[in-house]
Amino acid sequence: MSAAGIYKKITFHCARHSFACNLVEMKIPMIHLKDLLGHSSISTTEIYAKTMQAGLFESMKQLASNY
């Protein structure tokens, strides 16, 4: 955090969640993300995908621009 100039306290959970969300935004396959996070079930990993509503809106924009 200090290398990035962040002086706010950030928990491990927050960093892990940010890591997962960034990979979801990069369209990393869920099965790979599951393994990286050490989840035993893909349904646990899919929670991160559900929090990424910006991707949903972006998909809808792409759909609208095709018609």
Secondary structure as GFF3:
##gff-version 3
##sequence-region A 1 67
A	DSSP	alpha_helix	12	25	.	.	.	ID=ss1
A	DSSP	alpha_helix	30	37	.	.	.	ID=ss2
A	DSSP	alpha_helix	42	50	.	.	.	ID=ss3
A	DSSP	alpha_helix	53	65	.	.	.	ID=ss4
###
